Amino acid sequence: MNLFSISQLSQFSGIKAHTIRIWEQRYNALSPQRSEGNTRYYNDKQLSRLLNIVSMMESGHKVSALGILSDDELFKLVRKLLIEPDKSANEYYISQLLSAGMRYDDIYFNQVFAKALETLGLRGTYINVILPLMNRLGLMWAADILPTVHEHFISNIIRQKLSVIIESTRVPDADSESWLLFLPENEFHEIALLFAHFIIRDNGGKVIYLGCDVPLESVISAINDVNPDNLLMFLVHFDHAEMIQEQIAELNHYFKGNKFYIAGNPKLISGLKLTDRTECLHSINSLENTLKSGSEVHSN
């Protein structure tokens, strides 16, 4: 069983430690254990309970009413909300997916994810649920309060979901613009790249998807083999800008298509010198607008 400090609970839930203490004292919302030094610590059940309370508060329930419920009563209330969710309660989906991931409960994770898709659509789910969830996981991992295995479990389910959805999109025309998508070597977080894959396919583009951790020579080989119209590279980690700059220059030497697009870590990208053939995509809208303008040019 995992044990957590109150600061770690705060990171998981997005609720300030001071507020958690108030909920304990006023409403008996949580029942922490105490160390010999009288320091609060919490187990998995307490974390799950807190996440459930946060989920229900986003839908208008009062913490004073939630605090008196047993764990079973609280979870029944959460499951009821899964059937008829509040469309504005994005925190409900985030907290419940996180809670399911902490318990390795793939069945419940799939149920919550399916309801988010039904309510928000894939674009809305990605922006309002998946991105905040992955950002929260990243912060917890960086602070060394999240076991890596939980992050892998959650990320892999989301990757599987996106891959299935991509396969269900329309098959592009033979003369559609082609996009070569990849993460450079030592980059493994491909959820954003997969979503870009979906956006491109959904807009009629043709995707050559290389995935994550692709060596530079392999990208060059693919460029020579398929001669893509566009390149799209995501940068997630904060690597040295000089090293990335050298990779971009070498790829541009071999790439003869329209545009080399770069997306991801804004701090890293801001330190790069981009040429006329290299462009930064700052958002999903940027990619969608690029695809729309390219489609219009292609049809004329």
N, C-alpha and C positions, 0 to 999 in steps of 0.2 A: 504494500500500500504506500502511495506517495504521500509525503507530508509537505505542507506549504506554510510559509510565513504570511502575515497579513499583507505585506508589500507585494508578494507574489500573487495573492488573490486579487489585489488591486490591478495588477498587470493583466491577469486573465480576463477580468470582468469589465475593466474600464471604470470601476467605481473607486473613488478615493478611499484610502485606508481610514481616514477620519470618519467618513460616512459609514463605512462598514462597522466601525466601533459603535457609532450611534445606533445603528440598526440592531446590534447585539444588545445594547443596554436598554433601549426603549421597547423593542418589539420581540426580543428573543429570536431574531431571525436566524442566527447561527449560534452554535455552542462549541467554541474552540476548546481545545485541550491546553494545558499549561505545562511548560517545561519546569525543571527544578529551579530555574532562575526566574520563573513566573512570566515567561514569554509565551504569547499566544502561538499556537500552530494548529493547522487544519488538515484534515484528511481528504481523500477523494470525494467522499459523500458530501462533505461540507462545501467543497468547490462546486460540485454538481448542483447542490441546493442553491448556492448563490447565483449561479448562471440561470437557473430556472426562475428565481425571483426577479432578476434583471429582465428576463424575457417577458414576464407577465407585467412588469411595471411599464414597459414600452407600449403595452396595449391598454394602459389606463388603470390598472389595478394598484391599490395602495399597499405600500410595504407593511403598514400596520395590520392589514388584513391577511397578507401573505405570510407574515412572520409566525402567525399562530397555527398555520396549517402543518400537518405532518408531511414528511417527505413524499409519501404515497399520494396524499391529497393534492400536494403541489404539482406532482408529475401528471396526475390525471387532468388537472387544469391546463397544463402545458400541452398535453396531447389533444385536448379539446380545441385549443387555439390552432393546432396544426390542421384541423379539419376546416376551420373558418378563420383564416388569419387576417389580421389587420394589415392592409396593404402598406401602411406607413411604418409598420413595426419591423424595420430591417434588422434592428438589434436582436429581435427574436430569432431570426434565422442564423445570425452570426453566433449568438450564444449557444443555441441548440446544436449547431454543427460542431462547435468547439467542444461542447459537453459530450456529444456522441463520439468524437474523435478521441477524447481522453479515456473513454470507456471501451474503445475499439468496437463500438456498436455500429457496424456497417449497415445493418438493416434500418435502424432509426435514422442514420445519416442519410441514406438514400431516400427515405420518406420525406425528411425535411427539405432536402435538395430538390426533390420532385415538386414539392409544394411551392418552393421559391420560384422555380421555373414557370409553374402554372400561373402564379400570381404576378410575377415581375417580368417574365420573358427572359431569354438568355442574356440580352444586353443589360437589362436592369439587374439581373442576378449577378452578373459579372461586376458591374460598377458598384452596386450597393451592398453586396454580400461577399462575393469571392475576394475582391480587392481588400476591403477592410479586414476580412478574416485572415488573409495571408500577411497583411501588414502587422496585425496583432501577433500572429505566430512568429513573424520575423523579429519583432521587438522582444518577445519572450525568449526566443532562442538566443538572441544576442546578449540578453541579460542572464543567460545560463539558468533560466527557471523553467525551461520546457525541455523534457527529454526529446532528443532528436527523433526517436521512433514515432512519437505522436505527430510530429510535423510530416514525416514520411508517409504515415498512414493517411492523414488528411489530404496531403498533396496528391498522392497516387489515386485516391478515389476521384478527386476533381479532374485529374488528367484523363482518367478513364471515361468520365462523363462527357468531357469536351470532345474526346476522340470519337465517341459514339455519335454525338450530335453532328460533328463534321462529316462523318460518313453518310449521314442522312441528307446532307445538302445536295443541291442540284449538281449534276455533272457539267463542268464547263465546256464550252464549245472548243473545237480544235484550234481555232484561230484566236482564242482569248489571250489577253496579256498574261505572261508567265511571271511568277514571283518565286525566287529562291529564298527560303526562310531558314535561319540557323541561329544557334547560340555559339559563340566562340569557345575555344578550349577553356576548360575549368569553369564554365558557366552551366549550371544544372537546373535552374529554376525556369521551366519552360511553359508555365501556365499562361503567361502573357503572350508568348509566341503561339501557343495553341489557339488562343482566342483570336489573334490576328489571322491565323490560318482560317478560322471560321468566317471572319468578316470578309476576307478576300474571296473565299469560295461562295459565300452568300451573295456577293456582288458580281458573281460570274467569272472571277479570275481563276487562273490555273496555278496551282501551288506545287512546287517541288520542296518537300519538307525534309530537311536534314536533321532537325532535332537539336539536342543539346550536346555540349562538349565536343564540338567539331574542330579538328585541327585545321590550321590555315591551309595546308597543302590539299586537304580533302575538299575544302570549299573551292579552291582554285581549280581542282580537277572537275568538280561539278559544273563550274562556270564554263570551262572549256568544252565539256560534253553536251550541255543543254542550251548554252547561250541564252540565259534568261533575259527577259525585258527589264526586270527590276530585282534588286537585292534588298532584303530586310534583315538586319542584324539587331538583336536585343542585347543590351549591356545591363547587367544587374549589379554585379559587385563593383566596388570602387577600386579599379585597377589603376596603374600609372597611366596617365593620359598619353605620355610619350610612346608607350608600348602599343596602345590602341591606335594612336596616330600612324605608327609604322605599318600596322596590319591593314588599316584603311587604305593607305597609299599603295600597298602591294596588291590588294584586291582590286583597286581602281585601275591598276596597270593591266589586269587581265579582263576586267569587266568591260564589255563594249555595248551594254544595253542603255536603257533610258536614264535610270536613276538608282542611286545607292542610298537607301533609307536606313536611318539609325534611330532606335527608340530605347527607352529604359531609364537608367539612372541619370536624372537631370544634372546632378552636380558633376558627374564625370563628363557628360556630353558637353556641358558648358565650357569645359577646358579644352575642347577639341577645335581645330581649325578645319572647317568644312569647305569643300570646293563647290563649284557650281553644280557638279553632278552628284553631290552628296547633301542630303537633307535630313534634318531632324524631325521626327514625328512626336509631338508633345502629348498627344491624346488620341483616344479612339476616334474622336471627330476628325482629327487631322488625317488619319488613315482613310476614313470613310469619304472625306472630301477629295482626297487624292484619287481614290478609286472612281468616284463619280466624275471628276474632271477627265481622268484617263479614259473612261468609258465613252464620254461625249466626243473626245478627240478621235477615238478609235472608230466610232460609228459614222463620223463625217468623211 
